[in-house]
Amino acid sequence: MRDPRQVAVVGVTGYTGLELARILLRHPAVASATFYVRETRGAHCIAELFPQFRGWGQAPLRPLSPEAVTASAAGTAFLATPHEVSAELAPALLEAGLRVVDLSGAFRFRAPETFSSWYKLPAPHAGYLGEAVYGLPELYSEDIRKARLVANPGCYATSVILALRPLADAGILASGQNVVCDCKSGASGAGKDPRRDLQFVEVDENFKAYNLFSHRHTPEILEHTGLGESELIFSTHLLPLARGILSTIYVPLREPQSPDTIEALYRKFYAGRTMVRIWPAGTLPELQHVAHTNFCDIGFALDKPGQRLVVVSCLDNLGKGAAGQAVQNFNHLLGIEEKTALQ
C-alpha cells in the first residue's frame, strides 16, 4: 500500500512546477518529496538546480522516466507537464497504484473529442477521461477525496467558473443572451518555453488580446457553468506583469435583483470555503490582493435597474490557478484541512 504523503513531482522546471515545489517543501503533511526532470544538468537535489531552495532541505532530483517514478515509494504524483506527456504518464502511474494530480489539460473533459478538438492532440484513453475528477474543490470536494486521478482546472477557467457557477445554479442568468468574460493574465500563464511574443521587449509596456474564440479553457467554462457555446464570449488578454488573472464578467440577469440578494447568494454558495473571498456589494478586488496566495476574490457591481451585473474575479494564475489549487486538491485526497500550507 503506497503512502500518499510520499510525493513525486514531475516537471519542476516550469513556472507551475517551481511554485508547486515552494508549497510542498513547507507542507507539514508531506513525508518526502522527490522531483523528476528530463534533464538534471548534473544536479542531484533541487537546491543545486534552483539556488532559491538552499536551506529548505535537500529534496532529491531524479531523471524522469515512468519506471523511476513507479519504482519509488511515492503514493501521490503531481504532473506539471505538457498535455501529451501527462496523457502518456498518468495511466502508467495509476496502474502502479499512485494517485495522480495532473496540472495539464489532458484529463479535464469526459468526451475525447472535446480534448482533441480544442487541444489539437490525440485524446487520452477514454477510460481515464471517465475516471478523472475535475479538481475544483469548491464544487467537487467529495468526489476529489475519493479520486485516483484529479484533473486540475485551467487558470482562466477557475476564475470564470467560480464567478458564474453560483449565478447559474440559482437560475438567474438571462437565457439566450451573451455572458461576456473579459479576462487578463500575467505572462507566466503562457509557460516557460521561449517564444518571441513573450520576450520582455514584446510584453513590457504592451497589452494585447489573443486566442479569441479559440482559447482552450473555453470548454471547461461551458461544461461547468452550463452555458451554451452561443451564450459565451470569452476573451483573453496578456498583461505586462508576471502573475495574476483578473476576469471582468458581464452578466445579463433574467429578473431584477438587489445588491444584497447577489451578495447573499455568493456568501451562501461559498460558505465554509475559505479559499474564495466574497467582497461586499459594490467593492471590487484587485490583482495585488491575491498575488502569491491561493485565494480567488470575487466582487461585483449591479446597475440601478438590477438586471445588469458585472462580476470581477481575481486570482494568482500560479496559485489558485495552478499549483496552489493542486495542493488544495492534494489536501482533500489526504483528508486534511484544505488550506494546509496555503495560508
Phi and psi in degrees as GROMACS dihedral restraints (atoms count N, CA, C in turn):
[ dihedral_restraints ]
;  ai    aj    ak    al  type     phi  dphi    fc
    3     4     5     6     1   -78.8    20    10
    4     5     6     7     1   146.0    20    10
    6     7     8     9     1   -91.2    20    10
    7     8     9    10     1   114.9    20    10
    9    10    11    12     1   -65.3    20    10
   10    11    12    13     1   -14.3    20    10
   12    13    14    15     1   -78.4    20    10
   13    14    15    16     1   -12.0    20    10
   15    16    17    18     1   -89.8    20    10
   16    17    18    19     1   118.7    20    10
   18    19    20    21     1  -116.2    20    10
   19    20    21    22     1   138.9    20    10
   21    22    23    24     1  -114.9    20    10
   22    23    24    25     1   132.5    20    10
   24    25    26    27     1  -117.6    20    10
   25    26    27    28     1   120.1    20    10
   27    28    29    30     1  -107.1    20    10
   28    29    30    31     1   120.7    20    10
   30    31    32    33     1   100.8    20    10
   31    32    33    34     1    42.5    20    10
   33    34    35    36     1   -76.8    20    10
   34    35    36    37     1    -9.7    20    10
   36    37    38    39     1   -78.8    20    10
   37    38    39    40     1   -13.7    20    10
   39    40    41    42     1   -84.9    20    10
   40    41    42    43     1   172.5    20    10
   42    43    44    45     1   -62.0    20    10
   43    44    45    46     1   -42.7    20    10
   45    46    47    48     1   -67.6    20    10
   46    47    48    49     1   -43.8    20    10
   48    49    50    51     1   -62.2    20    10
   49    50    51    52     1   -38.0    20    10
   51    52    53    54     1   -66.7    20    10
   52    53    54    55     1   -41.6    20    10
   54    55    56    57     1   -63.8    20    10
   55    56    57    58     1   -38.6    20    10
   57    58    59    60     1   -61.7    20    10
   58    59    60    61     1   -42.5    20    10
   60    61    62    63     1   -61.2    20    10
   61    62    63    64     1   -42.3    20    10
   63    64    65    66     1   -58.9    20    10
   64    65    66    67     1   -39.6    20    10
   66    67    68    69     1   -75.4    20    10
   67    68    69    70     1   -47.8    20    10
   69    70    71    72     1   -68.0    20    10
   70    71    72    73     1   -31.7    20    10
   72    73    74    75     1   -71.1    20    10
   73    74    75    76     1   -12.8    20    10
   75    76    77    78     1  -114.8    20    10
   76    77    78    79     1     9.1    20    10
   78    79    80    81     1   -77.3    20    10
   79    80    81    82     1   122.4    20    10
   81    82    83    84     1   -68.2    20    10
   82    83    84    85     1   -19.4    20    10
   84    85    86    87     1   -95.2    20    10
   85    86    87    88     1    -5.8    20    10
   87    88    89    90     1   -81.6    20    10
   88    89    90    91     1   117.6    20    10
   90    91    92    93     1   -75.9    20    10
   91    92    93    94     1   -37.8    20    10
   93    94    95    96     1  -159.2    20    10
   94    95    96    97     1   153.2    20    10
   96    97    98    99     1  -136.3    20    10
   97    98    99   100     1   128.5    20    10
   99   100   101   102     1  -121.4    20    10
  100   101   102   103     1   137.8    20    10
  102   103   104   105     1  -112.6    20    10
  103   104   105   106     1   136.4    20    10
  105   106   107   108     1  -120.6    20    10
  106   107   108   109     1   130.7    20    10
  108   109   110   111     1  -136.6    20    10
  109   110   111   112     1   157.7    20    10
  111   112   113   114     1   -68.8    20    10
  112   113   114   115     1   -34.5    20    10
  114   115   116   117     1  -132.6    20    10
  115   116   117   118     1   111.8    20    10
  117   118   119   120     1   -80.6    20    10
  118   119   120   121     1   -14.5    20    10
  120   121   122   123     1    56.2    20    10
  121   122   123   124     1    32.4    20    10
  123   124   125   126     1    82.8    20    10
  124   125   126   127     1    -0.4    20    10
  126   127   128   129     1   -83.7    20    10
  127   128   129   130     1   145.7    20    10
  129   130   131   132     1  -111.7    20    10
  130   131   132   133     1   -13.6    20    10
  132   133   134   135     1  -139.5    20    10
  133   134   135   136     1   159.8    20    10
  135   136   137   138     1   -63.8    20    10
  136   137   138   139     1   -30.2    20    10
  138   139   140   141     1   -68.3    20    10
  139   140   141   142     1   -24.2    20    10
  141   142   143   144     1   -73.3    20    10
  142   143   144   145     1   -31.0    20    10
  144   145   146   147     1   -85.8    20    10
  145   146   147   148     1   -34.6    20    10
  147   148   149   150     1  -128.3    20    10
  148   149   150   151     1    97.1    20    10
  150   151   152   153     1   -58.9    20    10
  151   152   153   154     1   -20.0    20    10
  153   154   155   156     1   -63.4    20    10
  154   155   156   157     1   -15.4    20    10
  156   157   158   159     1   -94.2    20    10
  157   158   159   160     1     4.0    20    10
  159   160   161   162     1   -60.2    20    10
  160   161   162   163     1   132.1    20    10
  162   163   164   165     1    90.5    20    10
  163   164   165   166     1    -6.7    20    10
  165   166   167   168     1   -90.3    20    10
  166   167   168   169     1    -3.6    20    10
  168   169   170   171     1   112.4    20    10
  169   170   171   172     1   155.1    20    10
  171   172   173   174     1   -93.8    20    10
  172   173   174   175     1    67.7    20    10
  174   175   176   177     1   -65.5    20    10
  175   176   177   178     1   128.1    20    10
  177   178   179   180     1   -68.8    20    10
  178   179   180   181     1   146.9    20    10
  180   181   182   183     1  -117.1    20    10
  181   182   183   184     1   128.4    20    10
  183   184   185   186     1  -129.3    20    10
  184   185   186   187     1   149.9    20    10
  186   187   188   189     1   -64.6    20    10
  187   188   189   190     1   141.5    20    10
  189   190   191   192     1   -83.4    20    10
  190   191   192   193     1   130.6    20    10
  192   193   194   195     1  -157.1    20    10
  193   194   195   196     1   150.2    20    10
  195   196   197   198     1   -56.6    20    10
  196   197   198   199     1   -36.9    20    10
  198   199   200   201     1   -65.3    20    10
  199   200   201   202     1   -37.7    20    10
  201   202   203   204     1   -64.9    20    10
  202   203   204   205     1   -40.1    20    10
  204   205   206   207     1   -72.4    20    10
  205   206   207   208     1   -44.1    20    10
  207   208   209   210     1   -69.6    20    10
  208   209   210   211     1   -27.0    20    10
  210   211   212   213     1   -80.4    20    10
  211   212   213   214     1   -11.3    20    10
  213   214   215   216     1   -78.7    20    10
  214   215   216   217     1   177.2    20    10
  216   217   218   219     1   -87.9    20    10
  217   218   219   220     1     4.6    20    10
  219   220   221   222     1   -62.3    20    10
  220   221   222   223     1   141.3    20    10
  222   223   224   225     1  -109.2    20    10
  223   224   225   226     1   -17.2    20    10
  225   226   227   228     1  -131.6    20    10
  226   227   228   229     1   135.2    20    10
  228   229   230   231     1  -121.3    20    10
  229   230   231   232     1   131.9    20    10
  231   232   233   234     1  -101.3    20    10
  232   233   234   235     1   129.3    20    10
  234   235   236   237     1  -110.4    20    10
  235   236   237   238     1    99.7    20    10
  237   238   239   240     1   -99.9    20    10
  238   239   240   241     1    64.1    20    10
  240   241   242   243     1  -128.1    20    10
  241   242   243   244     1   162.7    20    10
  243   244   245   246     1   -58.7    20    10
  244   245   246   247     1   158.6    20    10
  246   247   248   249     1   -55.3    20    10
  247   248   249   250     1   -45.4    20    10
  249   250   251   252     1   -69.4    20    10
  250   251   252   253     1   -30.0    20    10
  252   253   254   255     1   -71.1    20    10
  253   254   255   256     1   -43.7    20    10
  255   256   257   258     1   -61.1    20    10
  256   257   258   259     1   -41.6    20    10
  258   259   260   261     1   -60.3    20    10
  259   260   261   262     1   -33.0    20    10
  261   262   263   264     1   -84.6    20    10
  262   263   264   265     1   -38.9    20    10
  264   265   266   267     1   -81.8    20    10
  265   266   267   268     1   -40.1    20    10
  267   268   269   270     1   -56.2    20    10
  268   269   270   271     1   -47.3    20    10
  270   271   272   273     1   -58.1    20    10
  271   272   273   274     1   -39.7    20    10
  273   274   275   276     1   -63.9    20    10
  274   275   276   277     1   -39.2    20    10
  276   277   278   279     1   -70.5    20    10
  277   278   279   280     1   -40.3    20    10
  279   280   281   282     1   -63.3    20    10
  280   281   282   283     1   -42.1    20    10
  282   283   284   285     1   -65.0    20    10
  283   284   285   286     1   -26.1    20    10
  285   286   287   288     1   -85.6    20    10
  286   287   288   289     1    -0.5    20    10
  288   289   290   291     1    97.3    20    10
  289   290   291   292     1     7.1    20    10
  291   292   293   294     1   -84.9    20    10
  292   293   294   295     1   154.4    20    10
  294   295   296   297     1   -95.6    20    10
  295   296   297   298     1   143.4    20    10
  297   298   299   300     1  -124.9    20    10
  298   299   300   301     1   131.1    20    10
  300   301   302   303     1  -112.1    20    10
  301   302   303   304     1   110.1    20    10
  303   304   305   306     1  -101.9    20    10
  304   305   306   307     1   124.0    20    10
  306   307   308   309     1   -93.3    20    10
  307   308   309   310     1     0.0    20    10
  309   310   311   312     1   -87.2    20    10
  310   311   312   313     1  -176.4    20    10
  312   313   314   315     1   -92.8    20    10
  313   314   315   316     1     6.5    20    10
  315   316   317   318     1   -61.0    20    10
  316   317   318   319     1   -34.2    20    10
  318   319   320   321     1  -120.1    20    10
  319   320   321   322     1    23.2    20    10
  321   322   323   324     1   -80.8    20    10
  322   323   324   325     1   -12.0    20    10
  324   325   326   327     1  -125.0    20    10
  325   326   327   328     1   144.1    20    10
  327   328   329   330     1   -71.3    20    10
  328   329   330   331     1   -39.2    20    10
  330   331   332   333     1   -91.5    20    10
  331   332   333   334     1   123.7    20    10
  333   334   335   336     1   -56.9    20    10
  334   335   336   337     1   -35.7    20    10
  336   337   338   339     1   -67.5    20    10
  337   338   339   340     1   -25.6    20    10
  339   340   341   342     1   -64.7    20    10
  340   341   342   343     1   -46.6    20    10
  342   343   344   345     1   -64.1    20    10
  343   344   345   346     1   -50.0    20    10
  345   346   347   348     1   -64.8    20    10
  346   347   348   349     1   -33.4    20    10
  348   349   350   351     1   -70.1    20    10
  349   350   351   352     1   -44.1    20    10
  351   352   353   354     1   -87.0    20    10
  352   353   354   355     1   -31.1    20    10
  354   355   356   357     1  -100.0    20    10
  355   356   357   358     1    -9.1    20    10
  357   358   359   360     1    56.0    20    10
  358   359   360   361     1    39.7    20    10
  360   361   362   363     1  -136.6    20    10
  361   362   363   364     1   155.7    20    10
  363   364   365   366     1   -59.8    20    10
  364   365   366   367     1   138.6    20    10
  366   367   368   369     1   -76.1    20    10
  367   368   369   370     1   147.3    20    10
  369   370   371   372     1   -62.4    20    10
  370   371   372   373     1   167.9    20    10
  372   373   374   375     1   -55.7    20    10
  373   374   375   376     1   132.4    20    10
  375   376   377   378     1   -59.2    20    10
  376   377   378   379     1   -30.1    20    10
  378   379   380   381     1   -62.6    20    10
  379   380   381   382     1   -37.7    20    10
  381   382   383   384     1   -75.8    20    10
  382   383   384   385     1   -32.1    20    10
  384   385   386   387     1   -62.1    20    10
  385   386   387   388     1   -39.1    20    10
  387   388   389   390     1   -70.1    20    10
  388   389   390   391     1   -25.9    20    10
  390   391   392   393     1   -85.9    20    10
  391   392   393   394     1   -30.4    20    10
  393   394   395   396     1   -62.3    20    10
  394   395   396   397     1   142.1    20    10
  396   397   398   399     1  -106.2    20    10
  397   398   399   400     1   131.2    20    10
  399   400   401   402     1   -68.9    20    10
  400   401   402   403     1   122.8    20    10
  402   403   404   405     1   -86.9    20    10
  403   404   405   406     1    57.6    20    10
  405   406   407   408     1  -109.4    20    10
  406   407   408   409     1    95.6    20    10
  408   409   410   411     1   -59.9    20    10
  409   410   411   412     1   -30.7    20    10
  411   412   413   414     1   -64.7    20    10
  412   413   414   415     1   -19.3    20    10
  414   415   416   417     1  -110.2    20    10
  415   416   417   418     1   -33.0    20    10
  417   418   419   420     1  -132.1    20    10
  418   419   420   421     1    34.4    20    10
  420   421   422   423     1   -61.7    20    10
  421   422   423   424     1   -37.4    20    10
  423   424   425   426     1   -64.0    20    10
  424   425   426   427     1   -42.2    20    10
  426   427   428   429     1   -69.3    20    10
  427   428   429   430     1   -36.5    20    10
  429   430   431   432     1   -62.2    20    10
  430   431   432   433     1   -40.8    20    10
  432   433   434   435     1   -57.3    20    10
  433   434   435   436     1   -32.5    20    10
  435   436   437   438     1   -97.9    20    10
  436   437   438   439     1     0.0    20    10
  438   439   440   441     1   -78.3    20    10
  439   440   441   442     1   150.1    20    10
  441   442   443   444     1   -94.6    20    10
  442   443   444   445     1   -30.5    20    10
  444   445   446   447     1  -129.9    20    10
  445   446   447   448     1   118.9    20    10
  447   448   449   450     1  -111.7    20    10
  448   449   450   451     1   126.2    20    10
  450   451   452   453     1   -97.6    20    10
  451   452   453   454     1   103.8    20    10
  453   454   455   456     1   -64.0    20    10
  454   455   456   457     1   133.4    20    10
  456   457   458   459     1   -68.0    20    10
  457   458   459   460     1   163.1    20    10
  459   460   461   462     1   -70.1    20    10
  460   461   462   463     1   156.6    20    10
  462   463   464   465     1   -68.2    20    10
  463   464   465   466     1   -50.0    20    10
  465   466   467   468     1   -59.9    20    10
  466   467   468   469     1   -43.9    20    10
  468   469   470   471     1   -59.4    20    10
  469   470   471   472     1   -40.2    20    10
  471   472   473   474     1   -59.6    20    10
  472   473   474   475     1   -47.3    20    10
  474   475   476   477     1   -64.2    20    10
  475   476   477   478     1   -38.4    20    10
  477   478   479   480     1   -78.1    20    10
  478   479   480   481     1   -45.2    20    10
  480   481   482   483     1   -62.1    20    10
  481   482   483   484     1   -44.5    20    10
  483   484   485   486     1   -62.6    20    10
  484   485   486   487     1   -31.6    20    10
  486   487   488   489     1   -76.4    20    10
  487   488   489   490     1   -36.6    20    10
  489   490   491   492     1   -94.8    20    10
  490   491   492   493     1   -28.8    20    10
  492   493   494   495     1   -59.0    20    10
  493   494   495   496     1   -43.2    20    10
  495   496   497   498     1   -59.5    20    10
  496   497   498   499     1   -37.5    20    10
  498   499   500   501     1   -69.9    20    10
  499   500   501   502     1   -40.7    20    10
  501   502   503   504     1   -65.6    20    10
  502   503   504   505     1   -44.9    20    10
  504   505   506   507     1   -64.7    20    10
  505   506   507   508     1   -30.0    20    10
  507   508   509   510     1   -78.8    20    10
  508   509   510   511     1    -9.9    20    10
  510   511   512   513     1    71.1    20    10
  511   512   513   514     1    28.1    20    10
  513   514   515   516     1  -104.6    20    10
  514   515   516   517     1     1.4    20    10
  516   517   518   519     1   -74.0    20    10
  517   518   519   520     1   140.1    20    10
  519   520   521   522     1   -71.7    20    10
  520   521   522   523     1   128.0    20    10
  522   523   524   525     1   -76.6    20    10
  523   524   525   526     1   145.4    20    10
  525   526   527   528     1    77.3    20    10
  526   527   528   529     1     5.6    20    10
  528   529   530   531     1  -115.9    20    10
  529   530   531   532     1   156.9    20    10
  531   532   533   534     1   -79.2    20    10
  532   533   534   535     1   133.1    20    10
  534   535   536   537     1   -94.9    20    10
  535   536   537   538     1   122.4    20    10
  537   538   539   540     1  -104.2    20    10
  538   539   540   541     1   119.2    20    10
  540   541   542   543     1  -108.8    20    10
  541   542   543   544     1   103.2    20    10
  543   544   545   546     1  -103.1    20    10
  544   545   546   547     1   103.3    20    10
  546   547   548   549     1  -118.0    20    10
  547   548   549   550     1   144.0    20    10
  549   550   551   552     1  -131.3    20    10
  550   551   552   553     1   138.2    20    10
  552   553   554   555     1  -133.1    20    10
  553   554   555   556     1   152.0    20    10
  555   556   557   558     1   -72.1    20    10
  556   557   558   559     1   165.1    20    10
  558   559   560   561     1   -71.2    20    10
  559   560   561   562     1   -20.9    20    10
  561   562   563   564     1   -65.2    20    10
  562   563   564   565     1   -19.9    20    10
  564   565   566   567     1   -65.2    20    10
  565   566   567   568     1   -18.3    20    10
  567   568   569   570     1   -88.3    20    10
  568   569   570   571     1    -1.7    20    10
  570   571   572   573     1    89.1    20    10
  571   572   573   574     1  -178.1    20    10
  573   574   575   576     1  -102.6    20    10
  574   575   576   577     1    -8.7    20    10
  576   577   578   579     1   -60.9    20    10
  577   578   579   580     1   136.6    20    10
  579   580   581   582     1   -65.8    20    10
  580   581   582   583     1   127.0    20    10
  582   583   584   585     1  -141.4    20    10
  583   584   585   586     1   139.6    20    10
  585   586   587   588     1   -58.3    20    10
  586   587   588   589     1   -41.8    20    10
  588   589   590   591     1   -72.3    20    10
  589   590   591   592     1    -8.3    20    10
  591   592   593   594     1  -108.4    20    10
  592   593   594   595     1     4.9    20    10
  594   595   596   597     1   -66.2    20    10
  595   596   597   598     1   154.4    20    10
  597   598   599   600     1   -52.5    20    10
  598   599   600   601     1   -45.9    20    10
  600   601   602   603     1   -64.7    20    10
  601   602   603   604     1   -30.7    20    10
  603   604   605   606     1   -77.6    20    10
  604   605   606   607     1   -32.1    20    10
  606   607   608   609     1   -91.8    20    10
  607   608   609   610     1   -40.2    20    10
  609   610   611   612     1   -62.6    20    10
  610   611   612   613     1   136.0    20    10
  612   613   614   615     1    56.1    20    10
  613   614   615   616     1    33.7    20    10
  615   616   617   618     1  -136.0    20    10
  616   617   618   619     1   163.5    20    10
  618   619   620   621     1  -157.9    20    10
  619   620   621   622     1   125.0    20    10
  621   622   623   624     1  -147.7    20    10
  622   623   624   625     1   156.3    20    10
  624   625   626   627     1   -92.7    20    10
  625   626   627   628     1   155.7    20    10
  627   628   629   630     1  -156.0    20    10
  628   629   630   631     1   158.7    20    10
  630   631   632   633     1    52.0    20    10
  631   632   633   634     1    40.9    20    10
  633   634   635   636     1   -67.3    20    10
  634   635   636   637     1   131.7    20    10
  636   637   638   639     1    61.6    20    10
  637   638   639   640     1    13.3    20    10
  639   640   641   642     1  -140.1    20    10
  640   641   642   643     1     9.9    20    10
  642   643   644   645     1   -70.8    20    10
  643   644   645   646     1   138.2    20    10
  645   646   647   648     1   -67.0    20    10
  646   647   648   649     1   -16.3    20    10
  648   649   650   651     1   -83.3    20    10
  649   650   651   652     1    -7.2    20    10
  651   652   653   654     1   -55.6    20    10
  652   653   654   655     1   -49.8    20    10
  654   655   656   657     1   -66.1    20    10
  655   656   657   658     1   -26.1    20    10
  657   658   659   660     1   -64.5    20    10
  658   659   660   661     1   -44.8    20    10
  660   661   662   663     1   -61.8    20    10
  661   662   663   664     1   -45.4    20    10
  663   664   665   666     1   -61.6    20    10
  664   665   666   667     1   -45.1    20    10
  666   667   668   669     1   -66.8    20    10
  667   668   669   670     1   -33.1    20    10
  669   670   671   672     1  -108.1    20    10
  670   671   672   673     1     6.8    20    10
  672   673   674   675     1  -117.4    20    10
  673   674   675   676     1   -16.7    20    10
  675   676   677   678     1    82.5    20    10
  676   677   678   679     1     4.2    20    10
  678   679   680   681     1   -73.3    20    10
  679   680   681   682     1   148.5    20    10
  681   682   683   684     1   -83.5    20    10
  682   683   684   685     1   156.8    20    10
  684   685   686   687     1   -59.1    20    10
  685   686   687   688     1   -33.8    20    10
  687   688   689   690     1   -74.8    20    10
  688   689   690   691     1    -9.1    20    10
  690   691   692   693     1   -99.4    20    10
  691   692   693   694     1    -2.2    20    10
  693   694   695   696     1  -121.1    20    10
  694   695   696   697     1   130.1    20    10
  696   697   698   699     1  -115.9    20    10
  697   698   699   700     1   116.2    20    10
  699   700   701   702     1  -120.4    20    10
  700   701   702   703     1   108.5    20    10
  702   703   704   705     1  -115.0    20    10
  703   704   705   706     1   139.5    20    10
  705   706   707   708     1  -122.2    20    10
  706   707   708   709     1   144.1    20    10
  708   709   710   711     1  -136.9    20    10
  709   710   711   712     1   151.6    20    10
  711   712   713   714     1  -103.4    20    10
  712   713   714   715     1   119.6    20    10
  714   715   716   717     1   -90.8    20    10
  715   716   717   718     1   150.2    20    10
  717   718   719   720     1   -82.7    20    10
  718   719   720   721     1    57.9    20    10
  720   721   722   723     1  -146.8    20    10
  721   722   723   724     1   168.2    20    10
  723   724   725   726     1   -76.6    20    10
  724   725   726   727     1   -43.8    20    10
  726   727   728   729     1  -147.8    20    10
  727   728   729   730     1   156.1    20    10
  729   730   731   732     1   120.6    20    10
  730   731   732   733     1   147.8    20    10
  732   733   734   735     1  -132.3    20    10
  733   734   735   736     1   131.8    20    10
  735   736   737   738     1  -123.5    20    10
  736   737   738   739     1   119.9    20    10
  738   739   740   741     1  -111.0    20    10
  739   740   741   742     1   120.9    20    10
  741   742   743   744     1  -104.0    20    10
  742   743   744   745     1   118.1    20    10
  744   745   746   747     1  -119.9    20    10
  745   746   747   748     1   122.3    20    10
  747   748   749   750     1  -100.7    20    10
  748   749   750   751     1   117.5    20    10
  750   751   752   753     1  -123.9    20    10
  751   752   753   754     1   114.3    20    10
  753   754   755   756     1   -80.0    20    10
  754   755   756   757     1   134.1    20    10
  756   757   758   759     1  -102.4    20    10
  757   758   759   760     1   149.9    20    10
  759   760   761   762     1   -67.2    20    10
  760   761   762   763     1   -40.7    20    10
  762   763   764   765     1  -137.3    20    10
  763   764   765   766     1   157.7    20    10
  765   766   767   768     1   -58.6    20    10
  766   767   768   769     1   139.9    20    10
  768   769   770   771     1  -128.3    20    10
  769   770   771   772     1   162.1    20    10
  771   772   773   774     1  -103.2    20    10
  772   773   774   775     1   155.4    20    10
  774   775   776   777     1   -56.5    20    10
  775   776   777   778     1   -39.3    20    10
  777   778   779   780     1   -63.0    20    10
  778   779   780   781     1   -39.0    20    10
  780   781   782   783     1   -65.9    20    10
  781   782   783   784     1   -42.8    20    10
  783   784   785   786     1   -65.0    20    10
  784   785   786   787     1   -45.0    20    10
  786   787   788   789     1   -62.1    20    10
  787   788   789   790     1   -43.7    20    10
  789   790   791   792     1   -63.6    20    10
  790   791   792   793     1   -37.2    20    10
  792   793   794   795     1   -60.7    20    10
  793   794   795   796     1   -48.4    20    10
  795   796   797   798     1   -63.7    20    10
  796   797   798   799     1   -43.8    20    10
  798   799   800   801     1   -65.1    20    10
  799   800   801   802     1   -38.8    20    10
  801   802   803   804     1   -66.8    20    10
  802   803   804   805     1   -43.2    20    10
  804   805   806   807     1   -62.4    20    10
  805   806   807   808     1   -39.5    20    10
  807   808   809   810     1  -104.8    20    10
  808   809   810   811     1    20.5    20    10
  810   811   812   813     1   -59.4    20    10
  811   812   813   814     1   128.7    20    10
  813   814   815   816     1    82.5    20    10
  814   815   816   817     1    -3.8    20    10
  816   817   818   819     1  -100.1    20    10
  817   818   819   820     1    93.7    20    10
  819   820   821   822     1   -72.8    20    10
  820   821   822   823     1   -13.4    20    10
  822   823   824   825     1   -85.2    20    10
  823   824   825   826     1    -6.9    20    10
  825   826   827   828     1  -113.1    20    10
  826   827   828   829     1   122.8    20    10
  828   829   830   831     1  -111.9    20    10
  829   830   831   832     1   121.9    20    10
  831   832   833   834     1   -95.8    20    10
  832   833   834   835     1   127.6    20    10
  834   835   836   837     1   -88.3    20    10
  835   836   837   838     1   152.1    20    10
  837   838   839   840     1   -59.8    20    10
  838   839   840   841     1   151.3    20    10
  840   841   842   843     1   -51.5    20    10
  841   842   843   844     1   131.9    20    10
  843   844   845   846     1    87.2    20    10
  844   845   846   847     1    -3.6    20    10
  846   847   848   849     1  -110.5    20    10
  847   848   849   850     1   146.6    20    10
  849   850   851   852     1  -126.9    20    10
  850   851   852   853     1   135.3    20    10
  852   853   854   855     1   -75.7    20    10
  853   854   855   856     1   162.5    20    10
  855   856   857   858     1  -129.8    20    10
  856   857   858   859     1   163.6    20    10
  858   859   860   861     1   -60.5    20    10
  859   860   861   862     1   -35.6    20    10
  861   862   863   864     1   -64.3    20    10
  862   863   864   865     1   -18.3    20    10
  864   865   866   867     1   -79.7    20    10
  865   866   867   868     1   -18.3    20    10
  867   868   869   870     1  -120.3    20    10
  868   869   870   871     1    -5.8    20    10
  870   871   872   873     1   -58.8    20    10
  871   872   873   874     1   135.3    20    10
  873   874   875   876     1    62.7    20    10
  874   875   876   877     1    30.4    20    10
  876   877   878   879     1  -130.9    20    10
  877   878   879   880     1   176.2    20    10
  879   880   881   882     1  -109.1    20    10
  880   881   882   883     1    21.0    20    10
  882   883   884   885     1   -87.7    20    10
  883   884   885   886     1   148.2    20    10
  885   886   887   888     1  -113.1    20    10
  886   887   888   889     1   118.6    20    10
  888   889   890   891     1   -99.6    20    10
  889   890   891   892     1   133.2    20    10
  891   892   893   894     1  -127.1    20    10
  892   893   894   895     1   125.5    20    10
  894   895   896   897     1  -131.3    20    10
  895   896   897   898     1   171.4    20    10
  897   898   899   900     1  -156.9    20    10
  898   899   900   901     1   161.3    20    10
  900   901   902   903     1  -134.0    20    10
  901   902   903   904     1   144.4    20    10
  903   904   905   906     1  -125.6    20    10
  904   905   906   907     1   134.7    20    10
  906   907   908   909     1   -69.8    20    10
  907   908   909   910     1   167.1    20    10
  909   910   911   912     1   -62.1    20    10
  910   911   912   913     1   -39.7    20    10
  912   913   914   915     1   -67.4    20    10
  913   914   915   916     1   -18.5    20    10
  915   916   917   918     1    85.7    20    10
  916   917   918   919     1    17.1    20    10
  918   919   920   921     1  -120.2    20    10
  919   920   921   922     1    -1.2    20    10
  921   922   923   924     1  -120.1    20    10
  922   923   924   925     1   112.0    20    10
  924   925   926   927     1  -111.2    20    10
  925   926   927   928     1   133.5    20    10
  927   928   929   930     1  -116.5    20    10
  928   929   930   931     1   121.0    20    10
  930   931   932   933     1  -109.6    20    10
  931   932   933   934     1   134.2    20    10
  933   934   935   936     1  -114.7    20    10
  934   935   936   937     1   123.3    20    10
  936   937   938   939     1  -121.5    20    10
  937   938   939   940     1   124.9    20    10
  939   940   941   942     1  -123.2    20    10
  940   941   942   943     1   139.8    20    10
  942   943   944   945     1  -155.9    20    10
  943   944   945   946     1   167.5    20    10
  945   946   947   948     1   -89.1    20    10
  946   947   948   949     1   120.4    20    10
  948   949   950   951     1   -64.8    20    10
  949   950   951   952     1   -22.3    20    10
  951   952   953   954     1   -91.2    20    10
  952   953   954   955     1   -14.8    20    10
  954   955   956   957     1   -96.0    20    10
  955   956   957   958     1   -99.2    20    10
  957   958   959   960     1   -60.7    20    10
  958   959   960   961     1   -23.1    20    10
  960   961   962   963     1   -84.7    20    10
  961   962   963   964     1    -4.0    20    10
  963   964   965   966     1  -160.9    20    10
  964   965   966   967     1   -94.3    20    10
  966   967   968   969     1   -65.3    20    10
  967   968   969   970     1   -43.8    20    10
  969   970   971   972     1   -61.7    20    10
  970   971   972   973     1   -42.3    20    10
  972   973   974   975     1   -65.5    20    10
  973   974   975   976     1   -35.8    20    10
  975   976   977   978     1   -61.8    20    10
  976   977   978   979     1   -40.2    20    10
  978   979   980   981     1   -71.4    20    10
  979   980   981   982     1   -36.1    20    10
  981   982   983   984     1   -58.4    20    10
  982   983   984   985     1   -42.0    20    10
  984   985   986   987     1   -64.9    20    10
  985   986   987   988     1   -41.8    20    10
  987   988   989   990     1   -58.3    20    10
  988   989   990   991     1   -41.3    20    10
  990   991   992   993     1   -61.5    20    10
  991   992   993   994     1   -37.4    20    10
  993   994   995   996     1   -68.2    20    10
  994   995   996   997     1   -37.5    20    10
  996   997   998   999     1   -60.7    20    10
  997   998   999  1000     1   -36.6    20    10
  999  1000  1001  1002     1   -80.3    20    10
 1000  1001  1002  1003     1   -15.4    20    10
 1002  1003  1004  1005     1    76.7    20    10
 1003  1004  1005  1006     1    28.8    20    10
 1005  1006  1007  1008     1  -112.8    20    10
 1006  1007  1008  1009     1   174.6    20    10
 1008  1009  1010  1011     1   -54.9    20    10
 1009  1010  1011  1012     1   129.8    20    10
 1011  1012  1013  1014     1   -67.0    20    10
 1012  1013  1014  1015     1   -20.6    20    10
 1014  1015  1016  1017     1   -92.3    20    10
 1015  1016  1017  1018     1     6.6    20    10
 1017  1018  1019  1020     1   -55.0    20    10
 1018  1019  1020  1021     1   128.4    20    10
 1020  1021  1022  1023     1    69.8    20    10
 1021  1022  1023  1024     1     5.8    20    10
 1023  1024  1025  1026     1  -112.7    20    10
 1024  1025  1026  1027     1    -0.1    20    10
